Amino acid sequence: MTDPSGFLRIPRRPAPSRPPGERARDWDEVYRGQPLLPLVSDQARRCMDCGVPFCHGACPLGNLIPEWNVYAAHGDWATAAERLHATNNFPEFTGCLCPAPCEDSCVLALTDESVGIKQIERTVAEQAWAHDHVRPLPPTRMSGRSVAVVGSGPAGLAAAQQLTRAGHAVTVYERADRVGGLLRYGIPDFKMSKDRLDARIAQMEQEGTVFRPGVDVGRDLDAKRLRSDHDAVVVATGATRPRELNCEGRKLSGVHHAMEYLVAANRATPSCPVPPALSAWGKDVVIIGGGDTGSDCLGTALRQDAASVVQVDINPQHGSERRSDEPWPLVHPRIHRTSHAHEEALARDGVDPRAFSSLTVRFDGDPSGAVRALVLNAVTPEDRRLLPGATRELPAQLVLLALGFAGPELDPGLVGPLGLVTTAGGTFARTPDFAALPDVVTPPREGRGSTAVFVAGDAGRGASLVVWAIAEGRATAAAADRFLCGATELPSPISATDRPLA
């Protein structure tokens, strides 16, 4: 324990962010350039180094949080980074994007505010990169086996890095023109700068991982050939099939899924701006969905200088305290949370942009067939019943559906040749060891073994957190390595049957 009385003397202080009005005028990260080191070391002293660190159980990666807190408190960033990377391939991703369920399971949260684990993790990762503590770790020997990874999101990248370091020849196939999946084109730069992603990809290339962007397996590359050319295939295509909203006026122009909008914004360059149909500039924008994707749309619309932005949430506004039916440390509590985008909207417009307990009834269009307004009806917080006479109309020339994802895309060119089958929930079925169901093993080839197919990340779990995707990638790599070599030394933090505590 770094400081036996630290948790008693030191209050929680969040990392400073750039002023909302300033950051909403650019695409730089919210925390970029802010002084963190003395503050973060001081905050790490609040960690009690609990005998039973429940933060471990809440983290799918099993991050060694009390251990790297000690080193961060002493300013030993190199050792802190070594302990952090022992369980997490990409702590700079989780430090920016993870909602930190570990903090809600912190013992200190029982009587006080939890340790600021997320900001400590992000700072440790940034110090590691700044002082050249993150270096390529190429394998010391090659296994003679090859693995294809389909998809380059966090699960695919984690699986690829682990398998490469285990000595296998790994090729990552990505249908987009650049590697990274939704980390590249789904996450706005103000949330995570792409230079973090580019640095990791460069590290992986130096370790020996081969990337083939612009290759859509099942269309550009025959999936049967892919399977025959490799000893194992890891399917990490994500869960990008959006949930639909079936209501009157859905087919009007100007109503888009959130990822159409975010991808266009992330692809935009001065020479290739956002298409007018997907730009929020000068428009009244309504975002349907109260989650992180909706918040990303909100921050993006503000930066595109939308005339107004409203985020519609069918859920009620939660309170500020954990409810009695959400026991610590087993449940990630439903409490009222304010994102950086919400702060920016409040600073610009003077009001919270969210409309809680509201159900979209219909979209109204103009004579040209474009959306002009959205009609809401208030619902009861308990069971979402419509309240009579509680309708209102919002002007809207751009509506973004941020309702989550139904599962992986079911491309027959991929699904059939790899023998993938879907569950009732729309994901790809698999065993507890991440092997696809039915057990897809091709006959042995001359001089070589059989080929197995594994499913990692959101493609098998359903849409989830980045920390779960990385954990799944690491665990799938261990399962594939065991199949290829008969045993494995790769860590396997979870089973495919594990589920979040919340």
FIGULUM-706274 format. One record per residue (C-alpha): residue in three letters; x, y, z. Coordinates in pm, whole numbers, padded with zeros to 5 digits, always signed. Each point is the difference from the previous one (the first is absolute). Example, Ala and Ser with C-alpha at 12.3 -4.5 7.8 and 13.67 -1.06 7.14 Angstrom:
BEGIN
Ala+01230-00450+00780;Ser+00137+00344-00066;
***
This chain:
BEGIN
Met+00000+00000+00000;Thr+00156+00327-00113;Asp-00155+00232+00256;Pro-00194-00155+00292;Ser-00201+00317+00053;Gly-00017+00120-00362;Phe-00364-00096-00046;Leu-00085+00197+00315;Arg+00196+00315-00082;Ile-00021+00032-00377;Pro-00333+00076-00169;Arg-00072-00123-00349;Arg+00096+00258-00259;Pro-00075-00069-00366;Ala+00257+00071-00266;Pro-00043+00349-00145;Ser-00156+00015-00344;Arg+00017+00281-00250;Pro-00285+00253+00039;Pro-00319-00125-00173;Gly-00034+00311-00216;Glu+00358-00032-00122;Arg+00007-00370-00077;Ala-00334+00004-00186;Arg+00169+00216-00264;Asp+00257-00267-00094;Trp+00045-00376-00020;Asp+00285-00035+00249;Glu-00035-00232+00298;Val-00182+00137+00302;Tyr+00306-00045+00227;Arg+00273+00074-00254;Gly+00270+00225+00139;Gln-00130+00015+00356;Pro+00244-00037+00296;Leu-00059-00339+00163;Leu+00309-00143+00171;Pro-00003+00150+00353;Leu-00378-00033+00015;Val-00005-00362-00119;Ser+00280-00111+00233;Asp-00186+00161+00288;Gln-00326-00168-00102;Ala+00171-00339-00014;Arg+00078+00041+00372;Arg-00373-00036+00069;Cys+00019-00370-00094;Met-00030-00214+00315;Asp+00163-00311-00152;Cys-00297-00200+00125;Gly+00048-00357+00116;Val-00277-00094-00244;Pro+00025+00250-00288;Phe-00349-00011-00147;Cys+00119+00227-00280;His+00171-00312-00144;Gly-00326-00188-00022;Ala-00179+00288-00167;Cys+00271+00027-00267;Pro-00033-00266-00274;Leu+00376+00021-00053;Gly+00075-00053+00368;Asn+00219+00310+00000;Leu+00249+00010+00291;Ile-00137+00332+00114;Pro+00139+00025+00357;Glu+00345-00101-00129;Trp+00034+00269-00264;Asn-00162+00253+00232;Val+00296-00045+00236;Tyr+00253+00064-00275;Ala-00199+00296-00135;Ala-00010+00153+00348;His+00381-00014+00012;Gly+00040+00128-00357;Asp+00152-00330-00116;Trp-00178+00011-00335;Ala+00214-00269-00164;Thr-00092-00266+00256;Ala-00360+00118+00012;Ala-00018-00041-00379;Glu+00149-00350+00024;Arg-00268-00109+00247;Leu-00272+00166-00207;His+00111-00168-00323;Ala+00019-00336+00178;Thr-00379-00028-00035;Asn-00097+00260-00260;Asn+00139+00025-00353;Phe-00139+00347-00059;Pro-00038+00202+00321;Glu+00000+00327-00194;Phe-00323-00118-00169;Thr-00172-00099+00323;Gly+00135+00308+00176;Cys-00191+00212-00250;Leu-00306-00213-00073;Cys-00083-00235+00288;Pro-00283+00113+00235;Ala+00207-00139+00289;Pro-00224-00258+00171;Cys+00301-00057+00225;Glu-00063+00334+00167;Asp-00355-00098+00099;Ser+00143-00311+00170;Cys+00270+00190+00188;Val-00026-00065+00375;Leu+00040+00371+00065;Ala-00323+00057-00195;Leu-00193-00150+00291;Thr+00051+00311+00210;Asp+00164+00255-00227;Glu+00080+00069-00363;Ser+00198-00280-00164;Val+00364+00016-00101;Gly+00037+00167-00342;Ile+00124-00321-00162;Lys-00075+00101-00359;Gln+00200+00321+00006;Ile+00292-00179+00168;Glu-00006-00270-00267;Arg-00007+00256-00280;Thr+00291+00192+00151;Val+00210-00314+00051;Ala-00057-00094-00366;Glu+00086+00351-00121;Gln+00318+00009+00206;Ala+00099-00339-00139;Trp-00024+00129-00356;Ala+00162+00334+00082;His+00307-00165+00155;Asp+00040-00285-00249;His-00109-00273+00242;Val-00228-00155-00267;Arg+00215-00200-00237;Pro-00059-00280-00250;Leu+00008-00349+00151;Pro+00064-00232-00296;Pro-00011-00375+00064;Thr+00324-00178+00089;Arg-00096-00299-00216;Met-00254-00076-00272;Ser-00252-00282+00024;Gly-00037-00061-00372;Arg-00378+00052+00032;Ser-00204+00280-00156;Val-00313+00178+00123;Ala-00244+00227-00183;Val-00182+00263+00203;Val-00309+00146-00166;Gly-00064+00347+00136;Ser+00235+00256+00154;Gly-00202+00144+00287;Pro+00125-00036+00358;Ala-00080-00373+00020;Gly+00172-00079-00329;Leu+00303+00212+00083;Ala+00038-00155+00346;Ala-00028-00354-00139;Ala+00247+00081-00277;Gln+00260+00149+00232;Gln-00018-00291+00245;Leu+00024-00262-00276;Thr+00286+00180-00171;Arg+00194+00016+00326;Ala-00065-00374+00044;Gly+00191-00063-00324;His-00278-00047-00255;Ala-00012+00173-00338;Val-00303+00227+00034;Thr-00178+00188-00279;Val-00279+00244+00086;Tyr-00262+00065-00267;Glu-00200+00325+00016;Arg-00267+00096-00251;Ala+00045+00376+00056;Asp+00280+00188-00170;Arg+00186+00042+00331;Val+00051-00224+00301;Gly-00183+00052+00329;Gly-00367-00084-00051;Leu-00229+00224+00201;Leu+00303+00127+00191;Arg+00094+00168-00327;Tyr-00330+00107-00149;Gly-00254-00027+00284;Ile+00176+00185+00284;Pro+00036+00379-00042;Asp+00346+00151+00032;Phe-00107+00213+00298;Lys-00060-00324+00189;Met+00312-00186-00116;Ser+00255+00143-00239;Lys+00092-00230-00287;Asp+00371+00047+00065;Arg-00045-00238+00295;Leu-00136-00265-00237;Asp+00267+00062-00262;Ala+00276-00041+00259;Arg-00134-00341+00106;Ile-00037-00119-00358;Ala+00359+00104-00070;Gln+00114-00195+00307;Met-00192-00309-00114;Glu+00151+00020-00349;Gln+00349+00013+00153;Glu-00088-00313+00199;Gly-00094-00181-00321;Thr-00377+00034-00034;Val-00104+00049-00364;Phe-00294+00229-00077;Arg-00205-00017-00317;Pro-00247+00291-00004;Gly-00249+00036-00282;Val-00067-00376-00010;Asp-00359-00104+00070;Val+00014-00370+00084;Gly-00292-00173-00169;Arg-00006+00250-00284;Asp+00351+00106-00098;Leu+00154-00318+00139;Asp-00169-00339-00005;Ala-00054-00116+00359;Lys+00055-00365-00093;Arg+00340+00091-00139;Leu+00075+00200+00314;Arg-00073-00302+00215;Ser+00202-00234-00218;Asp+00300+00234+00003;His+00019+00031+00380;Asp+00015-00231+00298;Ala-00257+00202+00196;Val-00244+00282-00070;Val-00115+00254+00258;Val-00324+00178-00089;Ala-00004+00341+00168;Thr-00234+00193-00226;Gly-00179+00186+00278;Ala-00373+00056+00039;Thr-00063+00277-00250;Arg-00354-00089-00106;Pro-00205+00293+00137;Arg-00326-00032+00188;Glu-00291+00143-00197;Leu-00277+00235+00104;Asn-00327-00099-00161;Cys-00228+00297+00011;Glu-00188+00222-00241;Gly+00227+00211-00219;Arg+00311-00213+00047;Lys+00071+00002-00375;Leu+00012+00379-00026;Ser+00331+00139-00119;Gly+00208+00147+00279;Val-00056-00297+00236;His+00325-00196+00036;His+00161-00256+00222;Ala+00259+00148+00233;Met+00293-00189-00151;Glu-00073+00137-00347;Tyr+00040+00345+00149;Leu+00304-00070+00220;Val+00189-00186-00273;Ala-00057+00288-00242;Ala+00128+00249+00258;Asn+00306-00212+00081;Arg+00086-00044-00367;Ala-00032+00370-00076;Thr+00302+00198-00117;Pro+00028+00355-00137;Ser+00000-00146-00351;Cys-00281-00246+00075;Pro-00250+00165+00238;Val-00305-00161+00157;Pro-00277-00048-00260;Pro-00268+00271+00044;Ala-00265-00264+00071;Leu+00201-00117+00303;Ser+00129+00334+00123;Ala-00160+00164+00303;Trp+00106+00349-00110;Gly-00285+00246+00059;Lys-00252-00279+00063;Asp-00228-00092+00286;Val+00133-00340+00102;Val-00179-00263+00208;Ile+00191-00302+00130;Ile-00210-00299+00108;Gly+00182-00206+00261;Gly+00153+00093+00333;Gly+00321-00204-00007;Asp+00362+00067-00088;Thr-00061-00008-00374;Gly-00266+00267+00038;Ser+00243+00209+00205;Asp+00262-00037-00276;Cys-00258+00122-00252;Leu-00078+00295+00226;Gly+00364+00108+00028;Thr+00044-00037-00374;Ala-00312+00202-00082;Leu+00114+00282+00228;Arg+00334+00013-00179;Gln-00182+00013-00333;Asp-00187+00307+00129;Ala-00351-00145+00012;Ala-00277+00254+00060;Ser-00137-00211+00286;Val+00053-00349+00136;Val-00232-00213+00215;Gln+00083-00350+00124;Val-00312-00211+00060;Asp+00015-00272+00265;Ile-00288-00235+00073;Asn+00146-00064+00346;Pro-00070+00230+00295;Gln+00265+00225+00146;His+00172-00209+00265;Gly+00095+00126+00342;Ser+00351+00074+00122;Glu+00020-00292+00244;Arg+00015-00378-00041;Arg-00344-00157+00042;Ser-00074-00272+00254;Asp-00066-00257-00276;Glu+00346+00066-00149;Pro+00224-00147+00271;Trp+00367+00088+00027;Pro+00226-00139-00144;Leu-00206-00229-00221;Val-00182+00253-00218;His+00118+00297-00203;Pro-00254+00251+00137;Arg-00242+00197-00212;Ile+00072+00351+00113;His-00026+00333-00176;Arg+00318+00053-00199;Thr+00102+00305-00200;Ser+00238-00045-00292;His+00239+00259-00135;Ala-00237+00054-00293;His-00284+00078+00240;Glu+00223+00256+00173;Glu+00076+00159-00337;Ala-00369+00023-00094;Leu-00082+00153+00338;Ala+00280+00255-00040;Arg-00119+00095-00349;Asp-00377-00001+00039;Gly-00047+00041+00375;Val-00218-00312+00035;Asp+00057-00374+00033;Pro-00059-00145-00349;Arg-00169-00317+00123;Ala-00371-00078-00011;Phe-00058-00286+00247;Ser-00299-00237+00019;Ser-00090+00079-00359;Leu-00112-00235-00275;Thr+00020+00084-00370;Val-00349-00031-00147;Arg+00058+00106-00361;Phe+00201+00211-00242;Asp-00174+00270-00201;Gly+00127+00098-00343;Asp-00023+00292-00236;Pro-00138-00020-00358;Ser+00342-00101-00134;Gly+00010-00310+00219;Ala+00258+00134+00246;Val-00045-00018+00375;Arg-00109+00330+00157;Ala-00110-00097+00350;Leu-00012-00279+00255;Val-00295-00068+00230;Leu+00070-00126+00354;Asn-00228-00137+00267;Ala+00095-00007+00368;Val-00001-00344+00163;Thr-00023-00121+00357;Pro+00344-00064+00154;Glu-00096-00342+00139;Asp-00144-00184-00301;Arg+00026+00246-00293;Arg-00377+00034-00046;Leu-00109+00295-00211;Leu-00135+00291+00199;Pro-00318+00131-00163;Gly+00016+00357-00125;Ala+00378+00020+00052;Thr+00123+00044-00356;Arg+00229+00265-00135;Glu+00167+00078-00329;Leu+00368+00069-00058;Pro+00128+00161-00320;Ala+00246-00229-00178;Gln+00174+00002-00334;Leu+00242-00273+00110;Val-00097-00296+00219;Leu+00261-00247+00125;Leu-00100-00344+00127;Ala+00241-00102+00278;Leu-00194-00300+00125;Gly+00281-00250+00035;Phe+00088-00300-00213;Ala-00183-00324-00077;Gly+00307-00213-00066;Pro+00257-00072-00270;Glu-00080+00047-00365;Leu-00106-00333-00150;Asp+00189+00003-00327;Pro-00068-00337-00170;Gly+00343+00010-00159;Leu+00153-00016+00349;Val-00260-00183+00205;Gly-00052-00301-00229;Pro+00361-00089-00085;Leu+00112+00034+00361;Gly-00296-00201+00128;Leu-00118+00275+00231;Val-00348-00025+00151;Thr-00190+00266+00190;Thr-00153-00011+00344;Ala-00348+00119+00091;Gly+00164+00329+00097;Gly+00146+00048-00347;Thr+00367-00065+00086;Phe+00224-00278-00129;Ala-00032-00316+00212;Arg+00314-00132+00170;Thr+00127-00230+00273;Pro+00135+00122+00336;Asp+00345-00022-00166;Phe-00106+00243-00276;Ala-00015-00268-00273;Ala-00279+00057-00249;Leu-00307-00220+00021;Pro-00036-00243-00158;Asp+00363-00088+00064;Val+00148+00109-00330;Val+00308-00212-00064;Thr+00108-00076-00355;Pro+00178-00325-00086;Pro+00376+00001+00053;Arg+00203+00111-00298;Glu+00307-00177-00128;Gly+00278+00052+00249;Arg-00211+00234+00210;Gly-00274-00013+00262;Ser-00368+00089-00016;Thr-00150+00351-00003;Ala-00230+00129+00272;Val-00215+00313+00005;Phe-00027+00214+00313;Val-00233+00291+00077;Ala+00121+00298+00205;Gly-00144+00325+00128;Asp-00334+00155-00082;Ala-00059-00251-00282;Gly-00054-00266+00268;Arg-00085+00205+00308;Gly-00216+00268-00154;Ala+00072+00372+00016;Ser+00194+00069+00318;Leu+00284+00203+00150;Val+00347+00042-00147;Val+00146-00165+00310;Trp-00209-00312-00064;Ala+00113-00006-00363;Ile+00367+00008+00100;Ala-00058-00270+00263;Glu-00176-00215-00258;Gly+00282+00048-00248;Arg+00256-00110+00258;Ala-00207-00302+00107;Thr-00069-00105-00360;Ala+00371+00022-00077;Ala+00070-00237+00289;Ala-00264-00244-00129;Ala+00138+00014-00355;Asp+00358-00044+00124;Arg-00108-00303+00202;Phe-00166-00148-00310;Leu+00309+00061-00212;Cys+00263-00115+00250;Gly-00183-00229+00243;Ala+00073+00237+00289;Thr+00035+00372+00056;Glu+00178+00246+00224;Leu-00222+00288-00112;Pro-00229+00136+00275;Ser-00372-00059-00036;Pro-00184+00256+00214;Ile-00353-00116-00082;Ser-00216-00277-00145;Ala-00239+00059-00288;Thr-00283-00062+00248;Asp+00105+00281+00236;Arg-00235+00293+00022;Pro+00033+00352+00144;Leu-00102+00043+00362;Ala-00250+00267-00103;
***
